[in-house]
Amino acid sequence: MVFLGDIVPRARGLANWERMRNKKQVHWLVECFAEFLGVFFYTYFGAGSTAPWVVGNIIKEPGLSNVLQIGLAYAFGIIFALVVCSATSGGHFSPGITIASVIFKGFPKFKALRYIVAQILGAYLAATLVYFQWKPIIQTAEEVLMAGGPVVFDSINYTPNGLAGIFALYLLPQQKIGYAFLNEFVNCTVLSIIIWACLDPTNLMIPPSSAPFIIGLAYGAAIWGFAAPGVALNTARDLGGRFFAVSIWGSKAWGGNYAAVAALTNIPATLFGGMLYEIFLADSDRVVSKSSLEYLQSLSGHRRTGSQHATKVPVTGDDDNSSHEKGHTSYTA
């Protein structure tokens, strides 16, 4: 096994920092930063593409964005999150996936709590930056809404077409909360099944290098087809953006009963989708693909952290007795 440091030495300061950060007592902070950054990417690009859609409609400049662009922005945000951060943290980027990892894969509970906090903070920071980058234009749009009076402002601002809708998720006035729950549950169940398929090391159709693109496009497809009826898909994205909207516009931005549906429905749906895959589609008697085995070995072979939270993974394909301990294998969004 060849380590990067053996062929490309790092500067002394960076090497010293690397040794310190990869100690068991400190490495959790690096993992949480990776989760924070991953959700930041996902939210930053998604909300950043939603802003021109909302603002353009308010100030009568339509065409600045559309549902296709927004879906692609979220999809690419997930892809960027996975390719940049998953090697460090395992790539959860969603409290639903983190909780499912605790239940199905033995992920440590206290570590899961840290991940969830980091994920929500990542979404909050992304929403904050999008707001301030768009602030002059948002203020112009806010003046347009306020010109109609407080009643008109409140009736528009706290909907998908309002300024708060850039950051928090709301229902259209004609949508019923029961249908919104159904929409959220079905979409998140389907996404969970797709994610579990990407995690399955025996799935020859999905090598690890293609998983980020498949997961990203799955999220994009959910947005393209079901954004209007209302989909959140990710507790961290929803709560981080919602907390920010409340920070700017007060408690009216919370979203009423739909806030609970948007924030929580994806968690049981993710568990349900994972359970369906584990019961009907997963098969431990299938052969692990070569690319998946190489990916797992790369994770488990980390010089300092590969022994944490372990299950055994063969080091070579033809030596059943040789093994390393596996660290992160979630690789999801």
Secondary structure, DSSP 8 states (H G I E B T S, - for coil): ---HHHHS---HHHHHHHHHHTSHHHHHHHHHHHHHHHHHHHHHHHHHHHHHHHHHHHTT-TTS--HHHHHHHHHHHHHHHHHHHHHHH-S--SHHHHHHHHHHH---HHHHHHHHHHHHHHHHHHHHHHHHHHHHHHHHHHHHHHTT-HHHHHHHHTSTTSGGGGTS----TT--HHHHHHHHHHHHHHHHHHHHHHH-TT-TTS-GGGHHHHHHHHHHHHHHHHTTT-----HHHHHHHHHHHHHHH-GGGG-TTHHHHHHHTHHHHHHHHHHHIIIII--TTS---HHHHHHHHHHHT-TTTTTSS--EEEEETTEEEEEEE--------
